[in-house]
Every structure is written in C-alpha cells, then in structure tokens.
Amino acid sequence: MKLHRSAAMYLPNFLDGFDRLVAFDAETTGKPTPDAEFIRKQPFAWRAPGIIVEVGFVEMLREGEGWRKGETWSSRVNPDGPIDPEAIKIHRIRPADLKNAPRFPAILPKVKDFVGESPIVAHAYENERDFLD
C-alpha cells in the first residue's frame, strides 16, 4: 500500500507493528534519475553517473509510547559525474569533496545492513525512494 504523506492523520495506528524505523535523507547532484527508456537507448558499455553525493540514516527505536534516536550512519558518495551548481549551493558538497568517496555500489551492503527489514521514512519520500531504487 502506498501511503499518502499525511498517512498518520488517516491511519493513526499505522506504526503499531514496528519497533524500529530508519529515517533516510540524501543529497544529490541535482540531475534527474534517467528513466528506463533513456537507459535502453545508451550504448552497451554505457555506465550511468550516480545521482547521490551523500546519504544519511538515523535509527528510530520505539520506547514506551514514543520513539528515541538510536544509531546513525552516513557516507559521502562519488557520483562520477557532474554536480549541478544549484545543488552545490544547497548542500555545499563540491566535486573535490567526493574525490576519495566510494561509489554507491561500494556502500550498498552497509546500507542494506543498516536498514535491514525496517521501514524507511523520509521527508520527501518519493524522491528518496527513487534515489534508492
């Protein structure tokens, strides 16, 4: 089921089955994620540049009637591609800051390990979901 951004208003108990959530945020290059049709038209050896330049995760653990902050994890990510100057103005992450950062596939095992089976929550969930997809 796809939840509306104000799902809590309509489904006040939708978190009752969870004792752990993972909040996620990403900073990006400001470039759009290529769609499947665009990717199909590229040469065989073409490798898409990354979109993400930094990821951050915060574990939220149920404590009584509320939630408390648990572990956190973040990483810079080298997109091996250009960063829109407008995106740099927002997050202040420059290409030089990413020179020695890993590409996303290198951190993916850590991302999967940190998230586990927990639901991911995000402020701009549609954007964040698309970046992780």
Contacts in CASP RR format, 6 or more apart in sequence:
PFRMAT RR
TARGET T0000
AUTHOR 0000-0000-0000
METHOD contacts of the structure
MODEL  1
MKLHRSAAMYLPNFLDGFDRLVAFDAETTGKPTPDAEFIRKQPFAWRAPG
IIVEVGFVEMLREGEGWRKGETWSSRVNPDGPIDPEAIKIHRIRPADLKN
APRFPAILPKVKDFVGESPIVAHAYENERDFLD
3 11 0 8 1.000
3 14 0 8 1.000
4 10 0 8 1.000
5 125 0 8 1.000
7 14 0 8 1.000
8 14 0 8 1.000
8 15 0 8 1.000
15 21 0 8 1.000
18 62 0 8 1.000
18 118 0 8 1.000
18 119 0 8 1.000
19 61 0 8 1.000
19 62 0 8 1.000
20 59 0 8 1.000
20 60 0 8 1.000
20 61 0 8 1.000
20 62 0 8 1.000
20 118 0 8 1.000
21 59 0 8 1.000
21 60 0 8 1.000
21 67 0 8 1.000
21 118 0 8 1.000
21 119 0 8 1.000
21 120 0 8 1.000
21 121 0 8 1.000
22 57 0 8 1.000
22 58 0 8 1.000
22 59 0 8 1.000
22 60 0 8 1.000
22 114 0 8 1.000
22 115 0 8 1.000
22 116 0 8 1.000
22 118 0 8 1.000
22 119 0 8 1.000
22 120 0 8 1.000
22 121 0 8 1.000
23 57 0 8 1.000
23 58 0 8 1.000
23 60 0 8 1.000
23 120 0 8 1.000
23 121 0 8 1.000
23 122 0 8 1.000
24 55 0 8 1.000
24 56 0 8 1.000
24 57 0 8 1.000
24 115 0 8 1.000
24 120 0 8 1.000
24 121 0 8 1.000
24 122 0 8 1.000
24 128 0 8 1.000
24 132 0 8 1.000
25 55 0 8 1.000
25 56 0 8 1.000
25 122 0 8 1.000
25 123 0 8 1.000
25 128 0 8 1.000
26 52 0 8 1.000
26 54 0 8 1.000
26 55 0 8 1.000
26 56 0 8 1.000
26 127 0 8 1.000
26 128 0 8 1.000
26 131 0 8 1.000
26 132 0 8 1.000
27 52 0 8 1.000
27 53 0 8 1.000
27 54 0 8 1.000
27 55 0 8 1.000
27 87 0 8 1.000
27 90 0 8 1.000
27 91 0 8 1.000
27 93 0 8 1.000
28 51 0 8 1.000
28 52 0 8 1.000
28 53 0 8 1.000
28 87 0 8 1.000
28 131 0 8 1.000
29 49 0 8 1.000
29 50 0 8 1.000
29 51 0 8 1.000
29 52 0 8 1.000
29 53 0 8 1.000
29 79 0 8 1.000
29 81 0 8 1.000
29 82 0 8 1.000
29 83 0 8 1.000
29 84 0 8 1.000
29 87 0 8 1.000
30 51 0 8 1.000
30 83 0 8 1.000
30 84 0 8 1.000
30 86 0 8 1.000
30 87 0 8 1.000
31 49 0 8 1.000
31 51 0 8 1.000
31 82 0 8 1.000
31 83 0 8 1.000
31 84 0 8 1.000
32 51 0 8 1.000
33 51 0 8 1.000
33 130 0 8 1.000
33 131 0 8 1.000
34 48 0 8 1.000
39 48 0 8 1.000
42 48 0 8 1.000
47 80 0 8 1.000
49 79 0 8 1.000
49 80 0 8 1.000
49 81 0 8 1.000
49 82 0 8 1.000
50 77 0 8 1.000
50 79 0 8 1.000
50 80 0 8 1.000
50 81 0 8 1.000
50 103 0 8 1.000
50 104 0 8 1.000
51 79 0 8 1.000
51 131 0 8 1.000
52 77 0 8 1.000
52 79 0 8 1.000
52 104 0 8 1.000
52 131 0 8 1.000
53 76 0 8 1.000
53 77 0 8 1.000
53 78 0 8 1.000
53 79 0 8 1.000
53 83 0 8 1.000
53 87 0 8 1.000
53 91 0 8 1.000
53 93 0 8 1.000
53 98 0 8 1.000
53 101 0 8 1.000
54 74 0 8 1.000
54 75 0 8 1.000
54 76 0 8 1.000
54 77 0 8 1.000
54 91 0 8 1.000
54 93 0 8 1.000
55 74 0 8 1.000
55 75 0 8 1.000
55 77 0 8 1.000
55 107 0 8 1.000
55 111 0 8 1.000
56 72 0 8 1.000
56 73 0 8 1.000
56 74 0 8 1.000
56 75 0 8 1.000
57 72 0 8 1.000
57 73 0 8 1.000
57 74 0 8 1.000
57 111 0 8 1.000
57 114 0 8 1.000
57 115 0 8 1.000
58 69 0 8 1.000
58 70 0 8 1.000
58 71 0 8 1.000
58 72 0 8 1.000
59 69 0 8 1.000
59 70 0 8 1.000
59 71 0 8 1.000
59 72 0 8 1.000
59 114 0 8 1.000
59 118 0 8 1.000
60 67 0 8 1.000
60 68 0 8 1.000
60 69 0 8 1.000
60 70 0 8 1.000
60 121 0 8 1.000
61 67 0 8 1.000
61 68 0 8 1.000
61 69 0 8 1.000
61 70 0 8 1.000
71 114 0 8 1.000
73 110 0 8 1.000
73 114 0 8 1.000
75 101 0 8 1.000
75 102 0 8 1.000
75 107 0 8 1.000
75 110 0 8 1.000
76 93 0 8 1.000
76 97 0 8 1.000
76 98 0 8 1.000
76 101 0 8 1.000
77 98 0 8 1.000
77 101 0 8 1.000
77 102 0 8 1.000
77 103 0 8 1.000
77 104 0 8 1.000
77 107 0 8 1.000
78 98 0 8 1.000
78 99 0 8 1.000
78 100 0 8 1.000
78 101 0 8 1.000
78 102 0 8 1.000
78 103 0 8 1.000
79 98 0 8 1.000
79 103 0 8 1.000
79 104 0 8 1.000
80 103 0 8 1.000
82 95 0 8 1.000
83 93 0 8 1.000
83 94 0 8 1.000
83 95 0 8 1.000
88 94 0 8 1.000
111 132 0 8 1.000
120 128 0 8 1.000
120 129 0 8 1.000
120 132 0 8 1.000
122 128 0 8 1.000
122 129 0 8 1.000
END
